[in-house]
């Protein structure tokens, strides 16, 4: 029970950038596991790819909001990346190279979100 209380407290005190970094780490680890799935585990692969696509779709929706405070050029780049991720996800169902591309994109974003002093995306 105390672990659950800790999670609740951590979620309340976590800044948005840290939360995004953590989410990217979780999704990227799922993609790494999905890359190793064989044909018999297609649903596990599809679940990880869908999670990644939904995450990127949510970021694109947030960037399309007039209330978003990011610079317009960055918002446009995130929306474009989301469209690319969506297309790449369709290929990734059958192609590990496409999964690798998605993993690399996520890791690159994680590097930008990483707390100061943690330059590399060590979470995934």
C-alpha positions in Angstrom: 0.0 0.0 0.0 2.9 2.4 0.7 4.2 1.9 -2.8 0.9 3.0 -4.2 1.0 6.1 -2.0 4.5 6.8 -3.2 3.4 6.5 -6.9 0.5 8.9 -6.2 2.8 11.5 -4.5 5.4 11.2 -7.3 2.8 11.7 -10.0 1.6 14.9 -8.2 5.1 16.4 -7.9 6.5 15.3 -11.3 6.9 18.2 -13.8 5.5 17.7 -17.3 8.9 17.3 -18.9 9.9 14.5 -16.5 6.5 12.8 -17.0 7.0 12.9 -20.8 10.6 11.6 -20.4 9.3 8.7 -18.2 6.5 7.9 -20.7 8.9 7.9 -23.6 11.1 5.5 -21.6 8.2 3.1 -20.9 7.0 3.1 -24.5 10.5 2.7 -25.9 11.2 -0.3 -23.6 7.9 -1.8 -24.9 9.1 -1.2 -28.5 12.5 -2.8 -27.7 10.6 -5.9 -26.4 8.3 -5.9 -29.4 11.2 -5.9 -31.8 12.2 -9.3 -30.4 8.7 -10.8 -30.8 8.3 -13.7 -33.2 5.3 -14.3 -35.4 3.5 -16.1 -32.6 3.6 -12.9 -30.5 2.2 -10.5 -33.0 -0.4 -9.2 -30.6 2.4 -8.1 -28.2 4.2 -6.3 -31.0 0.9 -4.7 -32.1 0.2 -3.5 -28.5 3.6 -1.8 -28.2 3.3 -0.2 -31.6 -0.2 1.0 -30.9 0.9 2.5 -27.5 3.7 4.4 -29.3 1.3 5.6 -32.0 -1.3 6.8 -29.4 1.4 8.6 -27.4 2.5 10.5 -30.6 -1.1 11.2 -31.5 -1.7 12.7 -28.1 1.4 14.9 -28.4 0.3 16.1 -31.9 -3.2 16.9 -30.5 -1.6 18.9 -27.7 0.6 20.7 -30.1 -2.4 21.7 -32.3 -4.0 23.4 -29.3 -3.9 27.2 -29.3 -3.2 27.0 -25.6 0.1 25.2 -26.2 3.0 27.4 -25.2 5.7 25.8 -27.3 7.1 27.8 -30.2 5.0 27.3 -33.4 7.9 25.8 -35.3 8.5 23.2 -32.6 4.8 22.4 -32.5 4.8 21.9 -36.3 7.8 19.6 -36.1 6.2 17.5 -33.4 3.0 17.2 -35.5 5.0 16.2 -38.6 6.9 13.7 -36.6 3.7 12.2 -35.3 2.4 11.8 -38.9 5.7 10.0 -39.8 5.4 7.8 -36.7 1.9 6.8 -37.7 3.0 5.8 -41.2 6.2 4.0 -39.9 4.0 2.1 -37.4 2.1 0.5 -40.2 5.3 -0.8 -41.7 6.7 -1.9 -38.3 4.1 -4.6 -37.9 6.2 -6.8 -40.2 9.5 -5.0 -40.4 12.1 -4.7 -37.6 13.9 -1.9 -39.4 10.8 0.2 -39.0 10.6 -0.6 -35.3 14.2 0.4 -35.0 13.4 3.8 -36.6 10.6 4.3 -34.1 12.9 3.4 -31.2 15.6 5.9 -32.5 13.0 8.7 -32.8 11.9 8.1 -29.2 15.5 8.0 -27.9 16.3 11.3 -29.7 13.3 13.0 -28.1 14.3 11.5 -24.8 17.7 13.1 -25.1 16.0 16.5 -25.5 13.7 15.9 -22.5 16.5 14.4 -20.2 17.1 16.2 -17.0 20.3 18.3 -17.0 23.3 16.1 -16.5 21.6 13.0 -18.0 22.4 13.7 -21.6 21.8 10.1 -22.9 18.5 8.3 -23.0 19.5 5.7 -20.4 15.9 4.7 -19.6 15.6 2.7 -22.8 
